[in-house]
């Protein structure tokens, strides 16, 4: 039987910006910079789970129907 297994990492970078007393404007400016790829997260932005201490979580992708998984191609990584 085939299974869908998810591998999940979370990246986070904290940016210090001027907001001129307007949070929405500051958020919009950062979104624009991100969309223009001025902000690119990489492996140095990897954060660990505060409960487990692990930086990666591996779990069953249970939002995908098992019957549907049976018709999917196997991943060539194992």
LUMLUMDREN-2810 file (N, C-alpha, C; in Angstrom, 1 decimal):
<atoms>
<atom><aa>X</aa><ch>A</ch><at>N</at><xx>0.8</xx><yy>-1.2</yy><zz>0.0</zz></atom>
<atom><aa>X</aa><ch>A</ch><at>CA</at><xx>0.0</xx><yy>0.0</yy><zz>0.0</zz></atom>
<atom><aa>X</aa><ch>A</ch><at>C</at><xx>0.9</xx><yy>1.2</yy><zz>0.0</zz></atom>
<atom><aa>X</aa><ch>A</ch><at>N</at><xx>0.5</xx><yy>2.2</yy><zz>-0.8</zz></atom>
<atom><aa>X</aa><ch>A</ch><at>CA</at><xx>1.2</xx><yy>3.5</yy><zz>-0.8</zz></atom>
<atom><aa>X</aa><ch>A</ch><at>C</at><xx>0.7</xx><yy>4.4</yy><zz>0.3</zz></atom>
<atom><aa>X</aa><ch>A</ch><at>N</at><xx>1.6</xx><yy>5.3</yy><zz>0.8</zz></atom>
<atom><aa>X</aa><ch>A</ch><at>CA</at><xx>1.2</xx><yy>6.3</yy><zz>1.8</zz></atom>
<atom><aa>X</aa><ch>A</ch><at>C</at><xx>1.7</xx><yy>7.6</yy><zz>1.3</zz></atom>
<atom><aa>X</aa><ch>A</ch><at>N</at><xx>1.0</xx><yy>8.7</yy><zz>1.7</zz></atom>
<atom><aa>X</aa><ch>A</ch><at>CA</at><xx>1.5</xx><yy>10.1</yy><zz>1.4</zz></atom>
<atom><aa>X</aa><ch>A</ch><at>C</at><xx>2.1</xx><yy>10.6</yy><zz>2.7</zz></atom>
<atom><aa>X</aa><ch>A</ch><at>N</at><xx>3.4</xx><yy>10.8</yy><zz>2.7</zz></atom>
<atom><aa>X</aa><ch>A</ch><at>CA</at><xx>4.1</xx><yy>11.3</yy><zz>3.8</zz></atom>
<atom><aa>X</aa><ch>A</ch><at>C</at><xx>4.6</xx><yy>12.7</yy><zz>3.6</zz></atom>
<atom><aa>X</aa><ch>A</ch><at>N</at><xx>4.3</xx><yy>13.6</yy><zz>4.5</zz></atom>
<atom><aa>X</aa><ch>A</ch><at>CA</at><xx>4.7</xx><yy>15.0</yy><zz>4.3</zz></atom>
<atom><aa>X</aa><ch>A</ch><at>C</at><xx>6.0</xx><yy>15.3</yy><zz>5.1</zz></atom>
<atom><aa>X</aa><ch>A</ch><at>N</at><xx>6.9</xx><yy>16.1</yy><zz>4.5</zz></atom>
<atom><aa>X</aa><ch>A</ch><at>CA</at><xx>8.1</xx><yy>16.6</yy><zz>5.2</zz></atom>
<atom><aa>X</aa><ch>A</ch><at>C</at><xx>7.9</xx><yy>18.1</yy><zz>5.3</zz></atom>
<atom><aa>X</aa><ch>A</ch><at>N</at><xx>8.0</xx><yy>18.6</yy><zz>6.4</zz></atom>
<atom><aa>X</aa><ch>A</ch><at>CA</at><xx>7.7</xx><yy>20.1</yy><zz>6.6</zz></atom>
<atom><aa>X</aa><ch>A</ch><at>C</at><xx>8.8</xx><yy>20.7</yy><zz>7.4</zz></atom>
<atom><aa>X</aa><ch>A</ch><at>N</at><xx>9.2</xx><yy>21.9</yy><zz>6.9</zz></atom>
<atom><aa>X</aa><ch>A</ch><at>CA</at><xx>10.2</xx><yy>22.7</yy><zz>7.6</zz></atom>
<atom><aa>X</aa><ch>A</ch><at>C</at><xx>9.5</xx><yy>24.1</yy><zz>7.6</zz></atom>
<atom><aa>X</aa><ch>A</ch><at>N</at><xx>9.9</xx><yy>24.9</yy><zz>8.6</zz></atom>
<atom><aa>X</aa><ch>A</ch><at>CA</at><xx>9.3</xx><yy>26.2</yy><zz>8.7</zz></atom>
<atom><aa>X</aa><ch>A</ch><at>C</at><xx>10.5</xx><yy>27.2</yy><zz>8.7</zz></atom>
<atom><aa>X</aa><ch>A</ch><at>N</at><xx>10.4</xx><yy>28.2</yy><zz>7.8</zz></atom>
<atom><aa>X</aa><ch>A</ch><at>CA</at><xx>11.4</xx><yy>29.2</yy><zz>7.7</zz></atom>
<atom><aa>X</aa><ch>A</ch><at>C</at><xx>10.8</xx><yy>30.5</yy><zz>8.2</zz></atom>
<atom><aa>X</aa><ch>A</ch><at>N</at><xx>11.6</xx><yy>31.3</yy><zz>9.0</zz></atom>
<atom><aa>X</aa><ch>A</ch><at>CA</at><xx>11.2</xx><yy>32.6</yy><zz>9.5</zz></atom>
<atom><aa>X</aa><ch>A</ch><at>C</at><xx>12.3</xx><yy>33.5</yy><zz>9.6</zz></atom>
<atom><aa>X</aa><ch>A</ch><at>N</at><xx>12.1</xx><yy>34.8</yy><zz>9.2</zz></atom>
<atom><aa>X</aa><ch>A</ch><at>CA</at><xx>13.1</xx><yy>35.8</yy><zz>9.3</zz></atom>
<atom><aa>X</aa><ch>A</ch><at>C</at><xx>12.3</xx><yy>37.0</yy><zz>9.9</zz></atom>
<atom><aa>X</aa><ch>A</ch><at>N</at><xx>12.9</xx><yy>37.6</yy><zz>11.0</zz></atom>
<atom><aa>X</aa><ch>A</ch><at>CA</at><xx>12.3</xx><yy>38.8</yy><zz>11.6</zz></atom>
<atom><aa>X</aa><ch>A</ch><at>C</at><xx>13.0</xx><yy>40.0</yy><zz>11.0</zz></atom>
<atom><aa>X</aa><ch>A</ch><at>N</at><xx>12.3</xx><yy>41.0</yy><zz>10.5</zz></atom>
<atom><aa>X</aa><ch>A</ch><at>CA</at><xx>12.8</xx><yy>42.2</yy><zz>9.9</zz></atom>
<atom><aa>X</aa><ch>A</ch><at>C</at><xx>12.4</xx><yy>43.4</yy><zz>10.8</zz></atom>
<atom><aa>X</aa><ch>A</ch><at>N</at><xx>13.4</xx><yy>44.3</yy><zz>11.0</zz></atom>
<atom><aa>X</aa><ch>A</ch><at>CA</at><xx>13.1</xx><yy>45.5</yy><zz>11.7</zz></atom>
<atom><aa>X</aa><ch>A</ch><at>C</at><xx>12.9</xx><yy>46.6</yy><zz>10.7</zz></atom>
<atom><aa>X</aa><ch>A</ch><at>N</at><xx>11.7</xx><yy>47.2</yy><zz>10.7</zz></atom>
<atom><aa>X</aa><ch>A</ch><at>CA</at><xx>11.4</xx><yy>48.3</yy><zz>9.8</zz></atom>
<atom><aa>X</aa><ch>A</ch><at>C</at><xx>10.8</xx><yy>49.5</yy><zz>10.4</zz></atom>
<atom><aa>X</aa><ch>A</ch><at>N</at><xx>10.9</xx><yy>50.6</yy><zz>9.8</zz></atom>
<atom><aa>X</aa><ch>A</ch><at>CA</at><xx>10.2</xx><yy>51.8</yy><zz>10.2</zz></atom>
<atom><aa>X</aa><ch>A</ch><at>C</at><xx>8.7</xx><yy>51.7</yy><zz>9.8</zz></atom>
<atom><aa>X</aa><ch>A</ch><at>N</at><xx>7.8</xx><yy>52.0</yy><zz>10.7</zz></atom>
<atom><aa>X</aa><ch>A</ch><at>CA</at><xx>6.4</xx><yy>51.9</yy><zz>10.4</zz></atom>
<atom><aa>X</aa><ch>A</ch><at>C</at><xx>5.7</xx><yy>53.3</yy><zz>10.3</zz></atom>
<atom><aa>X</aa><ch>A</ch><at>N</at><xx>6.3</xx><yy>54.3</yy><zz>10.8</zz></atom>
<atom><aa>X</aa><ch>A</ch><at>CA</at><xx>5.7</xx><yy>55.7</yy><zz>10.7</zz></atom>
<atom><aa>X</aa><ch>A</ch><at>C</at><xx>4.2</xx><yy>55.6</yy><zz>11.3</zz></atom>
<atom><aa>X</aa><ch>A</ch><at>N</at><xx>4.1</xx><yy>54.8</yy><zz>12.4</zz></atom>
<atom><aa>X</aa><ch>A</ch><at>CA</at><xx>2.8</xx><yy>54.7</yy><zz>13.1</zz></atom>
<atom><aa>X</aa><ch>A</ch><at>C</at><xx>1.7</xx><yy>54.1</yy><zz>12.2</zz></atom>
<atom><aa>X</aa><ch>A</ch><at>N</at><xx>2.1</xx><yy>53.3</yy><zz>11.2</zz></atom>
<atom><aa>X</aa><ch>A</ch><at>CA</at><xx>1.2</xx><yy>52.6</yy><zz>10.4</zz></atom>
<atom><aa>X</aa><ch>A</ch><at>C</at><xx>1.6</xx><yy>51.2</yy><zz>10.1</zz></atom>
<atom><aa>X</aa><ch>A</ch><at>N</at><xx>1.1</xx><yy>50.3</yy><zz>10.9</zz></atom>
<atom><aa>X</aa><ch>A</ch><at>CA</at><xx>1.4</xx><yy>48.9</yy><zz>10.8</zz></atom>
<atom><aa>X</aa><ch>A</ch><at>C</at><xx>1.1</xx><yy>48.3</yy><zz>9.4</zz></atom>
<atom><aa>X</aa><ch>A</ch><at>N</at><xx>-0.1</xx><yy>48.6</yy><zz>8.9</zz></atom>
<atom><aa>X</aa><ch>A</ch><at>CA</at><xx>-0.6</xx><yy>48.1</yy><zz>7.6</zz></atom>
<atom><aa>X</aa><ch>A</ch><at>C</at><xx>0.4</xx><yy>48.5</yy><zz>6.5</zz></atom>
<atom><aa>X</aa><ch>A</ch><at>N</at><xx>0.9</xx><yy>49.7</yy><zz>6.5</zz></atom>
<atom><aa>X</aa><ch>A</ch><at>CA</at><xx>1.8</xx><yy>50.2</yy><zz>5.5</zz></atom>
<atom><aa>X</aa><ch>A</ch><at>C</at><xx>3.1</xx><yy>49.4</yy><zz>5.6</zz></atom>
<atom><aa>X</aa><ch>A</ch><at>N</at><xx>3.6</xx><yy>49.2</yy><zz>6.9</zz></atom>
<atom><aa>X</aa><ch>A</ch><at>CA</at><xx>4.8</xx><yy>48.4</yy><zz>7.1</zz></atom>
<atom><aa>X</aa><ch>A</ch><at>C</at><xx>4.7</xx><yy>47.0</yy><zz>6.5</zz></atom>
<atom><aa>X</aa><ch>A</ch><at>N</at><xx>3.6</xx><yy>46.4</yy><zz>6.9</zz></atom>
<atom><aa>X</aa><ch>A</ch><at>CA</at><xx>3.3</xx><yy>45.0</yy><zz>6.4</zz></atom>
<atom><aa>X</aa><ch>A</ch><at>C</at><xx>3.2</xx><yy>45.0</yy><zz>4.8</zz></atom>
<atom><aa>X</aa><ch>A</ch><at>N</at><xx>2.6</xx><yy>46.0</yy><zz>4.3</zz></atom>
<atom><aa>X</aa><ch>A</ch><at>CA</at><xx>2.5</xx><yy>46.0</yy><zz>2.8</zz></atom>
<atom><aa>X</aa><ch>A</ch><at>C</at><xx>3.9</xx><yy>46.2</yy><zz>2.2</zz></atom>
<atom><aa>X</aa><ch>A</ch><at>N</at><xx>4.7</xx><yy>47.0</yy><zz>2.8</zz></atom>
<atom><aa>X</aa><ch>A</ch><at>CA</at><xx>6.1</xx><yy>47.3</yy><zz>2.2</zz></atom>
<atom><aa>X</aa><ch>A</ch><at>C</at><xx>6.9</xx><yy>46.0</yy><zz>2.2</zz></atom>
<atom><aa>X</aa><ch>A</ch><at>N</at><xx>6.8</xx><yy>45.2</yy><zz>3.3</zz></atom>
<atom><aa>X</aa><ch>A</ch><at>CA</at><xx>7.5</xx><yy>44.0</yy><zz>3.4</zz></atom>
<atom><aa>X</aa><ch>A</ch><at>C</at><xx>6.9</xx><yy>42.9</yy><zz>2.4</zz></atom>
<atom><aa>X</aa><ch>A</ch><at>N</at><xx>5.6</xx><yy>42.9</yy><zz>2.3</zz></atom>
<atom><aa>X</aa><ch>A</ch><at>CA</at><xx>5.0</xx><yy>42.0</yy><zz>1.3</zz></atom>
<atom><aa>X</aa><ch>A</ch><at>C</at><xx>5.5</xx><yy>42.3</yy><zz>-0.1</zz></atom>
<atom><aa>X</aa><ch>A</ch><at>N</at><xx>5.6</xx><yy>43.6</yy><zz>-0.5</zz></atom>
<atom><aa>X</aa><ch>A</ch><at>CA</at><xx>6.1</xx><yy>44.0</yy><zz>-1.8</zz></atom>
<atom><aa>X</aa><ch>A</ch><at>C</at><xx>7.5</xx><yy>43.6</yy><zz>-2.0</zz></atom>
<atom><aa>X</aa><ch>A</ch><at>N</at><xx>8.4</xx><yy>43.8</yy><zz>-0.9</zz></atom>
<atom><aa>X</aa><ch>A</ch><at>CA</at><xx>9.8</xx><yy>43.4</yy><zz>-1.0</zz></atom>
<atom><aa>X</aa><ch>A</ch><at>C</at><xx>9.9</xx><yy>41.9</yy><zz>-1.2</zz></atom>
<atom><aa>X</aa><ch>A</ch><at>N</at><xx>9.0</xx><yy>41.1</yy><zz>-0.5</zz></atom>
<atom><aa>X</aa><ch>A</ch><at>CA</at><xx>9.1</xx><yy>39.7</yy><zz>-0.6</zz></atom>
<atom><aa>X</aa><ch>A</ch><at>C</at><xx>8.7</xx><yy>39.2</yy><zz>-2.0</zz></atom>
<atom><aa>X</aa><ch>A</ch><at>N</at><xx>7.6</xx><yy>39.8</yy><zz>-2.5</zz></atom>
<atom><aa>X</aa><ch>A</ch><at>CA</at><xx>7.1</xx><yy>39.5</yy><zz>-3.9</zz></atom>
<atom><aa>X</aa><ch>A</ch><at>C</at><xx>8.2</xx><yy>39.8</yy><zz>-5.0</zz></atom>
<atom><aa>X</aa><ch>A</ch><at>N</at><xx>8.9</xx><yy>40.9</yy><zz>-4.7</zz></atom>
<atom><aa>X</aa><ch>A</ch><at>CA</at><xx>10.0</xx><yy>41.3</yy><zz>-5.7</zz></atom>
<atom><aa>X</aa><ch>A</ch><at>C</at><xx>11.3</xx><yy>40.5</yy><zz>-5.4</zz></atom>
<atom><aa>X</aa><ch>A</ch><at>N</at><xx>11.2</xx><yy>39.5</yy><zz>-4.5</zz></atom>
<atom><aa>X</aa><ch>A</ch><at>CA</at><xx>12.4</xx><yy>38.7</yy><zz>-4.2</zz></atom>
<atom><aa>X</aa><ch>A</ch><at>C</at><xx>13.6</xx><yy>39.4</yy><zz>-3.6</zz></atom>
<atom><aa>X</aa><ch>A</ch><at>N</at><xx>13.3</xx><yy>40.6</yy><zz>-2.9</zz></atom>
<atom><aa>X</aa><ch>A</ch><at>CA</at><xx>14.3</xx><yy>41.3</yy><zz>-2.2</zz></atom>
<atom><aa>X</aa><ch>A</ch><at>C</at><xx>14.5</xx><yy>40.6</yy><zz>-0.9</zz></atom>
<atom><aa>X</aa><ch>A</ch><at>N</at><xx>13.5</xx><yy>39.8</yy><zz>-0.4</zz></atom>
<atom><aa>X</aa><ch>A</ch><at>CA</at><xx>13.6</xx><yy>39.0</yy><zz>0.8</zz></atom>
<atom><aa>X</aa><ch>A</ch><at>C</at><xx>13.5</xx><yy>37.6</yy><zz>0.3</zz></atom>
<atom><aa>X</aa><ch>A</ch><at>N</at><xx>14.6</xx><yy>36.8</yy><zz>0.5</zz></atom>
<atom><aa>X</aa><ch>A</ch><at>CA</at><xx>14.6</xx><yy>35.4</yy><zz>0.1</zz></atom>
<atom><aa>X</aa><ch>A</ch><at>C</at><xx>15.0</xx><yy>34.6</yy><zz>1.3</zz></atom>
<atom><aa>X</aa><ch>A</ch><at>N</at><xx>14.1</xx><yy>33.8</yy><zz>1.9</zz></atom>
<atom><aa>X</aa><ch>A</ch><at>CA</at><xx>14.5</xx><yy>32.9</yy><zz>3.0</zz></atom>
<atom><aa>X</aa><ch>A</ch><at>C</at><xx>15.3</xx><yy>31.7</yy><zz>2.6</zz></atom>
<atom><aa>X</aa><ch>A</ch><at>N</at><xx>16.3</xx><yy>31.4</yy><zz>3.5</zz></atom>
<atom><aa>X</aa><ch>A</ch><at>CA</at><xx>17.1</xx><yy>30.2</yy><zz>3.1</zz></atom>
<atom><aa>X</aa><ch>A</ch><at>C</at><xx>17.3</xx><yy>29.4</yy><zz>4.4</zz></atom>
<atom><aa>X</aa><ch>A</ch><at>N</at><xx>18.3</xx><yy>28.4</yy><zz>4.3</zz></atom>
<atom><aa>X</aa><ch>A</ch><at>CA</at><xx>18.4</xx><yy>27.5</yy><zz>5.4</zz></atom>
<atom><aa>X</aa><ch>A</ch><at>C</at><xx>18.8</xx><yy>28.1</yy><zz>6.7</zz></atom>
<atom><aa>X</aa><ch>A</ch><at>N</at><xx>19.4</xx><yy>29.3</yy><zz>6.7</zz></atom>
<atom><aa>X</aa><ch>A</ch><at>CA</at><xx>19.7</xx><yy>30.0</yy><zz>8.0</zz></atom>
<atom><aa>X</aa><ch>A</ch><at>C</at><xx>18.4</xx><yy>30.6</yy><zz>8.7</zz></atom>
<atom><aa>X</aa><ch>A</ch><at>N</at><xx>17.3</xx><yy>30.5</yy><zz>8.0</zz></atom>
<atom><aa>X</aa><ch>A</ch><at>CA</at><xx>16.0</xx><yy>31.0</yy><zz>8.5</zz></atom>
<atom><aa>X</aa><ch>A</ch><at>C</at><xx>15.2</xx><yy>29.8</yy><zz>9.1</zz></atom>
<atom><aa>X</aa><ch>A</ch><at>N</at><xx>15.7</xx><yy>28.6</yy><zz>9.0</zz></atom>
<atom><aa>X</aa><ch>A</ch><at>CA</at><xx>15.0</xx><yy>27.5</yy><zz>9.5</zz></atom>
<atom><aa>X</aa><ch>A</ch><at>C</at><xx>14.8</xx><yy>27.5</yy><zz>11.0</zz></atom>
<atom><aa>X</aa><ch>A</ch><at>N</at><xx>13.6</xx><yy>27.3</yy><zz>11.5</zz></atom>
<atom><aa>X</aa><ch>A</ch><at>CA</at><xx>13.4</xx><yy>27.4</yy><zz>12.9</zz></atom>
<atom><aa>X</aa><ch>A</ch><at>C</at><xx>13.0</xx><yy>26.0</yy><zz>13.4</zz></atom>
<atom><aa>X</aa><ch>A</ch><at>N</at><xx>13.2</xx><yy>25.7</yy><zz>14.7</zz></atom>
<atom><aa>X</aa><ch>A</ch><at>CA</at><xx>12.8</xx><yy>24.4</yy><zz>15.2</zz></atom>
<atom><aa>X</aa><ch>A</ch><at>C</at><xx>11.5</xx><yy>24.6</yy><zz>15.9</zz></atom>
<atom><aa>X</aa><ch>A</ch><at>N</at><xx>10.8</xx><yy>23.4</yy><zz>16.0</zz></atom>
<atom><aa>X</aa><ch>A</ch><at>CA</at><xx>9.6</xx><yy>23.3</yy><zz>16.7</zz></atom>
<atom><aa>X</aa><ch>A</ch><at>C</at><xx>9.8</xx><yy>23.6</yy><zz>18.2</zz></atom>
<atom><aa>X</aa><ch>A</ch><at>N</at><xx>9.1</xx><yy>24.5</yy><zz>18.8</zz></atom>
<atom><aa>X</aa><ch>A</ch><at>CA</at><xx>9.4</xx><yy>24.8</yy><zz>20.3</zz></atom>
<atom><aa>X</aa><ch>A</ch><at>C</at><xx>9.0</xx><yy>23.7</yy><zz>21.2</zz></atom>
<atom><aa>X</aa><ch>A</ch><at>N</at><xx>8.2</xx><yy>22.7</yy><zz>20.8</zz></atom>
<atom><aa>X</aa><ch>A</ch><at>CA</at><xx>7.9</xx><yy>21.6</yy><zz>21.6</zz></atom>
<atom><aa>X</aa><ch>A</ch><at>C</at><xx>8.9</xx><yy>20.4</yy><zz>21.5</zz></atom>
<atom><aa>X</aa><ch>A</ch><at>N</at><xx>9.2</xx><yy>20.1</yy><zz>20.2</zz></atom>
<atom><aa>X</aa><ch>A</ch><at>CA</at><xx>10.0</xx><yy>18.9</yy><zz>20.0</zz></atom>
<atom><aa>X</aa><ch>A</ch><at>C</at><xx>11.5</xx><yy>19.3</yy><zz>19.9</zz></atom>
<atom><aa>X</aa><ch>A</ch><at>N</at><xx>11.8</xx><yy>20.5</yy><zz>19.5</zz></atom>
<atom><aa>X</aa><ch>A</ch><at>CA</at><xx>13.2</xx><yy>21.0</yy><zz>19.3</zz></atom>
<atom><aa>X</aa><ch>A</ch><at>C</at><xx>13.7</xx><yy>20.6</yy><zz>17.9</zz></atom>
<atom><aa>X</aa><ch>A</ch><at>N</at><xx>12.9</xx><yy>19.8</yy><zz>17.1</zz></atom>
<atom><aa>X</aa><ch>A</ch><at>CA</at><xx>13.3</xx><yy>19.4</yy><zz>15.8</zz></atom>
<atom><aa>X</aa><ch>A</ch><at>C</at><xx>13.0</xx><yy>20.5</yy><zz>14.8</zz></atom>
<atom><aa>X</aa><ch>A</ch><at>N</at><xx>13.8</xx><yy>20.6</yy><zz>13.7</zz></atom>
<atom><aa>X</aa><ch>A</ch><at>CA</at><xx>13.6</xx><yy>21.6</yy><zz>12.7</zz></atom>
<atom><aa>X</aa><ch>A</ch><at>C</at><xx>12.8</xx><yy>21.0</yy><zz>11.5</zz></atom>
<atom><aa>X</aa><ch>A</ch><at>N</at><xx>12.5</xx><yy>19.7</yy><zz>11.6</zz></atom>
<atom><aa>X</aa><ch>A</ch><at>CA</at><xx>11.7</xx><yy>19.1</yy><zz>10.5</zz></atom>
<atom><aa>X</aa><ch>A</ch><at>C</at><xx>10.7</xx><yy>18.2</yy><zz>11.2</zz></atom>
<atom><aa>X</aa><ch>A</ch><at>N</at><xx>9.5</xx><yy>18.2</yy><zz>10.5</zz></atom>
<atom><aa>X</aa><ch>A</ch><at>CA</at><xx>8.4</xx><yy>17.3</yy><zz>11.0</zz></atom>
<atom><aa>X</aa><ch>A</ch><at>C</at><xx>8.1</xx><yy>16.4</yy><zz>9.8</zz></atom>
<atom><aa>X</aa><ch>A</ch><at>N</at><xx>7.9</xx><yy>15.1</yy><zz>10.1</zz></atom>
<atom><aa>X</aa><ch>A</ch><at>CA</at><xx>7.6</xx><yy>14.1</yy><zz>9.1</zz></atom>
<atom><aa>X</aa><ch>A</ch><at>C</at><xx>6.3</xx><yy>13.4</yy><zz>9.6</zz></atom>
<atom><aa>X</aa><ch>A</ch><at>N</at><xx>5.3</xx><yy>13.5</yy><zz>8.8</zz></atom>
<atom><aa>X</aa><ch>A</ch><at>CA</at><xx>4.0</xx><yy>12.9</yy><zz>9.2</zz></atom>
<atom><aa>X</aa><ch>A</ch><at>C</at><xx>3.2</xx><yy>12.5</yy><zz>8.0</zz></atom>
<atom><aa>X</aa><ch>A</ch><at>N</at><xx>2.1</xx><yy>11.7</yy><zz>8.3</zz></atom>
<atom><aa>X</aa><ch>A</ch><at>CA</at><xx>1.2</xx><yy>11.3</yy><zz>7.2</zz></atom>
<atom><aa>X</aa><ch>A</ch><at>C</at><xx>0.4</xx><yy>12.5</yy><zz>6.7</zz></atom>
<atom><aa>X</aa><ch>A</ch><at>N</at><xx>0.4</xx><yy>12.7</yy><zz>5.4</zz></atom>
<atom><aa>X</aa><ch>A</ch><at>CA</at><xx>-0.4</xx><yy>13.7</yy><zz>4.7</zz></atom>
<atom><aa>X</aa><ch>A</ch><at>C</at><xx>-1.9</xx><yy>13.3</yy><zz>4.7</zz></atom>
<atom><aa>X</aa><ch>A</ch><at>N</at><xx>-2.5</xx><yy>13.3</yy><zz>5.8</zz></atom>
<atom><aa>X</aa><ch>A</ch><at>CA</at><xx>-3.9</xx><yy>12.7</yy><zz>5.9</zz></atom>
<atom><aa>X</aa><ch>A</ch><at>C</at><xx>-5.0</xx><yy>13.5</yy><zz>5.2</zz></atom>
<atom><aa>X</aa><ch>A</ch><at>N</at><xx>-4.6</xx><yy>14.7</yy><zz>4.7</zz></atom>
<atom><aa>X</aa><ch>A</ch><at>CA</at><xx>-5.6</xx><yy>15.4</yy><zz>3.9</zz></atom>
<atom><aa>X</aa><ch>A</ch><at>C</at><xx>-5.8</xx><yy>14.9</yy><zz>2.5</zz></atom>
<atom><aa>X</aa><ch>A</ch><at>N</at><xx>-4.9</xx><yy>13.9</yy><zz>2.1</zz></atom>
<atom><aa>X</aa><ch>A</ch><at>CA</at><xx>-5.0</xx><yy>13.3</yy><zz>0.8</zz></atom>
<atom><aa>X</aa><ch>A</ch><at>C</at><xx>-5.6</xx><yy>11.9</yy><zz>1.0</zz></atom>
<atom><aa>X</aa><ch>A</ch><at>N</at><xx>-6.7</xx><yy>11.7</yy><zz>0.3</zz></atom>
<atom><aa>X</aa><ch>A</ch><at>CA</at><xx>-7.4</xx><yy>10.4</yy><zz>0.4</zz></atom>
<atom><aa>X</aa><ch>A</ch><at>C</at><xx>-6.5</xx><yy>9.2</yy><zz>0.0</zz></atom>
<atom><aa>X</aa><ch>A</ch><at>N</at><xx>-6.5</xx><yy>8.2</yy><zz>0.9</zz></atom>
<atom><aa>X</aa><ch>A</ch><at>CA</at><xx>-5.7</xx><yy>7.0</yy><zz>0.7</zz></atom>
<atom><aa>X</aa><ch>A</ch><at>C</at><xx>-5.9</xx><yy>6.3</yy><zz>-0.7</zz></atom>
<atom><aa>X</aa><ch>A</ch><at>N</at><xx>-7.2</xx><yy>6.3</yy><zz>-1.1</zz></atom>
<atom><aa>X</aa><ch>A</ch><at>CA</at><xx>-7.5</xx><yy>5.7</yy><zz>-2.4</zz></atom>
<atom><aa>X</aa><ch>A</ch><at>C</at><xx>-6.8</xx><yy>6.5</yy><zz>-3.5</zz></atom>
<atom><aa>X</aa><ch>A</ch><at>N</at><xx>-6.8</xx><yy>7.8</yy><zz>-3.4</zz></atom>
<atom><aa>X</aa><ch>A</ch><at>CA</at><xx>-6.2</xx><yy>8.7</yy><zz>-4.4</zz></atom>
<atom><aa>X</aa><ch>A</ch><at>C</at><xx>-4.7</xx><yy>8.5</yy><zz>-4.4</zz></atom>
<atom><aa>X</aa><ch>A</ch><at>N</at><xx>-4.1</xx><yy>8.3</yy><zz>-3.2</zz></atom>
<atom><aa>X</aa><ch>A</ch><at>CA</at><xx>-2.7</xx><yy>8.0</yy><zz>-3.1</zz></atom>
<atom><aa>X</aa><ch>A</ch><at>C</at><xx>-2.3</xx><yy>6.8</yy><zz>-3.9</zz></atom>
<atom><aa>X</aa><ch>A</ch><at>N</at><xx>-3.1</xx><yy>5.8</yy><zz>-3.9</zz></atom>
<atom><aa>X</aa><ch>A</ch><at>CA</at><xx>-2.8</xx><yy>4.5</yy><zz>-4.6</zz></atom>
<atom><aa>X</aa><ch>A</ch><at>C</at><xx>-2.6</xx><yy>4.7</yy><zz>-6.1</zz></atom>
<atom><aa>X</aa><ch>A</ch><at>N</at><xx>-3.1</xx><yy>5.8</yy><zz>-6.6</zz></atom>
<atom><aa>X</aa><ch>A</ch><at>CA</at><xx>-3.0</xx><yy>6.1</yy><zz>-8.1</zz></atom>
<atom><aa>X</aa><ch>A</ch><at>C</at><xx>-1.9</xx><yy>7.0</yy><zz>-8.4</zz></atom>
<atom><aa>X</aa><ch>A</ch><at>N</at><xx>-1.2</xx><yy>7.5</yy><zz>-7.4</zz></atom>
<atom><aa>X</aa><ch>A</ch><at>CA</at><xx>-0.1</xx><yy>8.5</yy><zz>-7.6</zz></atom>
<atom><aa>X</aa><ch>A</ch><at>C</at><xx>1.2</xx><yy>7.7</yy><zz>-7.8</zz></atom>
<atom><aa>X</aa><ch>A</ch><at>N</at><xx>2.2</xx><yy>8.4</yy><zz>-8.5</zz></atom>
<atom><aa>X</aa><ch>A</ch><at>CA</at><xx>3.5</xx><yy>7.8</yy><zz>-8.8</zz></atom>
<atom><aa>X</aa><ch>A</ch><at>C</at><xx>4.3</xx><yy>7.9</yy><zz>-7.5</zz></atom>
<atom><aa>X</aa><ch>A</ch><at>N</at><xx>5.1</xx><yy>6.9</yy><zz>-7.3</zz></atom>
<atom><aa>X</aa><ch>A</ch><at>CA</at><xx>6.0</xx><yy>6.8</yy><zz>-6.1</zz></atom>
<atom><aa>X</aa><ch>A</ch><at>C</at><xx>7.1</xx><yy>7.9</yy><zz>-6.3</zz></atom>
<atom><aa>X</aa><ch>A</ch><at>N</at><xx>7.5</xx><yy>8.5</yy><zz>-5.2</zz></atom>
<atom><aa>X</aa><ch>A</ch><at>CA</at><xx>8.6</xx><yy>9.5</yy><zz>-5.2</zz></atom>
<atom><aa>X</aa><ch>A</ch><at>C</at><xx>9.9</xx><yy>8.7</yy><zz>-5.3</zz></atom>
<atom><aa>X</aa><ch>A</ch><at>N</at><xx>10.8</xx><yy>9.2</yy><zz>-6.1</zz></atom>
<atom><aa>X</aa><ch>A</ch><at>CA</at><xx>12.1</xx><yy>8.4</yy><zz>-6.3</zz></atom>
<atom><aa>X</aa><ch>A</ch><at>C</at><xx>13.2</xx><yy>8.9</yy><zz>-5.3</zz></atom>
<atom><aa>X</aa><ch>A</ch><at>N</at><xx>13.0</xx><yy>8.9</yy><zz>-4.0</zz></atom>
<atom><aa>X</aa><ch>A</ch><at>CA</at><xx>13.9</xx><yy>9.4</yy><zz>-3.1</zz></atom>
<atom><aa>X</aa><ch>A</ch><at>C</at><xx>14.4</xx><yy>8.3</yy><zz>-2.1</zz></atom>
<atom><aa>X</aa><ch>A</ch><at>N</at><xx>13.7</xx><yy>7.2</yy><zz>-2.0</zz></atom>
<atom><aa>X</aa><ch>A</ch><at>CA</at><xx>14.0</xx><yy>6.2</yy><zz>-1.1</zz></atom>
<atom><aa>X</aa><ch>A</ch><at>C</at><xx>14.9</xx><yy>5.1</yy><zz>-1.7</zz></atom>
</atoms>
